[in-house]
Amino acid sequence: MIDQIQKTMLEQVADLHAVPAGAYNIRANGKMAARNTTANIDIISKEDGSGIDIKILPGTRHESVHIPVVLSESGLTESVYNDFYIGEDSDVVIIAGCGIHNCGDQESRHDGLHRFFVGKNAKVRYVEKHYGSGDGKGGRIMNPGTQITMEEGSYMEMEMTQIKGVDSTQRDTTATLAAGAKLIIRERLLTHGRQTAVSRFDVSLNGEDSSANVISRSVAKEESHQTFISRINGNAKCAGHTECDAIIMDHAKISAVPELTANDPDAALIHEAAIGKIAGEQIVKLMTLGLTEEEAEAQIVDGFLK
């Protein structure tokens, strides 16, 4: 059964206010809480209990899969491995996410690895949200890993968001793209207090006319620390772009490390990185409209991360 705390976290990480339509697998405190499959989407538990396999038939269109995870027990640590097999010519939406509510003194931790095998000419939109809550002293730790293999002509769009309550996270994403494949990654990240966040992206453009666009927008407040590492390897005639745009506040620290490697003369690769504070005139302008300085900062940050 899903309790009220877990329902609140499901709303935060997966926008679930009721039982979702389509296929879903809801995991709560280390166990499966609910599951549904469809004629085109099957969800199978791994034999060793470490995670699930999600199999989407070729040609499946306009269907969704929800696979959120919630933890509400202090001291719980788990590792989950999920594999997605997306059939060729399909067009699907996958909603993931993890929420940790910790009111105790022990660390709560979720490590998850998602592997995507995107078939020829398939199209995937993947949404992943991370959220932490609870007034306990125990840490809320999430370490998501994502491995992507894209076949010819496939398309994948990823939205990866973490905007509250996660004390420590290491986010590792790797991808290999075949000819004509296209990958778009958009990361939004907010840290505060003494939180730490490391985001690593490593994309290999192996096929002719493959392309990737990796974009990170982040805000670091108080004494938090962020590191953004993005590597794009152009191994054929391809196009790659990586961008980090960050706002730094208070006594925070941000490192942006873009890396491009061209192994083909027709590899067109670009990187951009910008880190700066909120402009004073922006604050003043909003304060003339009746906002306090804190409210003005909050409005600017919210707009920046949208």
N, C-alpha and C positions, 0 to 999 in steps of 0.2 A: 504494500500500500504506500502511496505517496502522501506524506504529511504536508502541513501548510508551509513550513519552511522550504521544503523541497519544491512545492508548487511555485512559490515566489521565485526561487532560483531558476526554474524552468521558464518562467516568464522572461527573466533577464537574459538568459543565454540562448534561448531558442524561440522567443516570442510565442510560447505556448500558453494559452489561456484555457484550453480544453484539449481533448484527445485530438491529435492531428489527423487530417485526411491522408490517405496513402500509406506507405510503408513507414514503420518507425520501430526503434529499439531504445527504450529509456532505461538507463542504468542508475541505480541509487545505492550508495554506500556499499559498493563492491558487488552488487547483485543485479540481475535483470529484474526490472519492476514491471515492464510492459513491452509487448512486441506485436507487430502486425506485418503481414506480407501481402503482396498483391500478385496478380497473374503474371506480371512482368518483372517484379522485384522480389527477390528472395533474400532472407537474412538467416544465416546459419551460424550457430555457435561453434567455435573451434573446439576440437576434441579435447585439447588440454585445458580448456576453460579460460584461456588468456585473452579472448576477444571474439570478434565476429567476422564473417565474410559476407559482404553485400554483393549480390550478383544481379546485374541489370541486363535484361535481354536485349539483343540488337534490335534497333528500330523503336525502342521505348521512347515515347515523347510526352511532354507535359505532365510528368509525374514527379513526386518529391519523396525524399527520404529524410527523416528526422532521427538523429542518433545522439541526443544530449546525455551528459553525465553530471550527476549531482552528488556531493558529499556533505553530510551534516553531522558526522561523528568526529570529534576531536581525536587525533592520534591515528587516523586511518591512512594507510599508504597503499596505493595500487598502481599496477602497470597494465595497460591495455593495448592490444595490437589488433587493429582493424584493417581489413583489405577490401578494396572496392574494385570490382570488375565491371567496367562500363562498356557495354556492347557497342559495336559500330553503328553509326547513323542514329544513335539515341540522343535525346535532349532532356536533361534532368536537372533538378535542383537538390542539393544535399545540404542540410542544416545540421551543423554539429555545435559543440560548445561544452564548456565545463564550468560548473559553479561550486564553490566551496564555502560553506558556512561553518565557522569555527568559533565556538564560545568557550573553549577549554584552553589549557596550558600546553597541550601537546601539539606537535606539528601535524598538519594534514596535507597530504601530497597526492597529486595525480600525474603520472607520466603516461602519455599516450602517443602511439605511433600509428599514423594513417598512411597506407600505401594505396595509391591510385594507379590503375592500369586503364588508360583511356583509349578506347578503340578507334579505329579509322573513321574519320569524319564525325566523331561523336562531339557533343557539346555539353559542358558541365558548368554549373554555377555552384560554388562551394562557399558557405558562410560559416565562420567559426568565431564564437564569442567566448571570452573568459571573464569571470566575475567572482569577486570575493566579498564576504560579509561576515558579521559576527564580532563581538567585542572581547573575545578571549585573547590571551597573550601568545597562544600557539600560532606558528606561521601558516600561511596559506600559500602553497607552492604548486605551480603547474609547469610542466615541461613538455610541450607538444612537439612532436616530430612529424614531418610530412615528406613523403617520397612520391614523386610523380613520374610516370612513364607515359609519354604521349605519342601515339602512332600518327601516321600521315594524315594531314588535313584536320586534325582534332583541335578543339578549342576549350580552354579552361579559364574561368574567371574566379579568383579567390578574394574574399573579403575577410580579413583577420583583425579582430577588434579586442582590445583589452583596455578598459577605461576605469576600473574601480577595484580596489581591495585585494590585489594579488601581490604578495610580499616579494616573491622571487619567481622569475620565469626565464627559461632558456628555450627559445623558439628556433628550431632548425628545419629548414625547408630545402630540399634538393629536387631538381627536375632535369629530365632529359627529353629533348624534343626531336621528333623525326621531321621529314620534309613537309613544309606547309603548315606545321602545327603552330598554334599561337597561345601564349600564356600571359595573363594579366594578373598581377598580385597587388592588392591595396591593403596596407597595414595601417591601423590607427591605434595609438598607444598613449596612455597617460599613467605616469608614476608620481607618487608623492611620499612624504615621510622618508623612511630609509629604504624604500623599495628598490630592487634591482631588476633590470630587464636586458636580456641579450637576444638580439634577432640576427640570425644567420641565414642568408639565401645563397644558394649555389646552383646556377642554371647553366646547362650545357646545350647549346644550339647546334645539334649534330646534322640536321637535315637542311637541304637547300630551301631557301625562302621561309625558314622557321623564324619566329620572332618572340620576344619577351619584353614585358614592361613591368618593372618592380618599383613600386612607389610606397614610401613610408612617410606618414605624418605623425609627429609625436610631440608631447609636452612633458617636460620634467620639472617637478616642483620640489620645494623644500630641500632635502638632502638626498634625493633619489639619484640613481645612476643608470644611464642607458647606454647601450652599445649597439650600433647598427653596422653589420658587415654584409656586403652584397658583392657576389662574384658572378660575372657573366663570361662564359667561355664561348667564343665564336669559332666553331669548327667547320663552317661551311659558308656559303653565301647566305647571309642572315642579317637580322636587325635586332639590336638589344639596347635597352635603355634602363638605367637605374637611377632613382632619385630619393634623397632623404631631405625632408623639410621639417625642421624642429624648432620649438620654442623652449628656451631655457629660462627658469625663474629661480629666485631665492639663491640657495647654495648648491643647486643641482649640478650634475656633470653629464655631458653627452659626448660620445665619440661616434663619428661616422667614418666608415672605412670602405669606400667603393673600390672594386678591383675589376679591371677589364683585361681579357686576354684574347687576342685575335690570332687564330691559327690558320686563317684563310685570307687572302688579299681582298675578298669581297665581303668580309664581315664588317658591318657598320655598327659600331658600339659607342654609346654616349653615357656619361655619368654626370650627375649633378648632386651637390650637397650644400645645404644652407642651414646654419644654426644661428639664432639670434634671440634677443629679448623682445617683448612687446614694446612697440613704439609709444613714447610718452604722449604724443599727440592723439593717438587712438584712445587712450585712457581719458585724457582731458575732454575730448569730444563727447564721449559717452557720459561723463560726469556733468557736462552742461545740460544733458537731457534729464538729469535728476537721479542718476545712479551713483551709488557709493563707489569708491575705488575698487573694493573687493567685488562688487557686482559687475563693474565694468570689465575687470580681468576675467571673471567667470564667463561673461558673454562672449568675449573675444576668443577664449579657449574653446568654448562649445562650438562656435562658428568655424574655427580652424580645424577641428576634428570631425566635422560633418562630411 
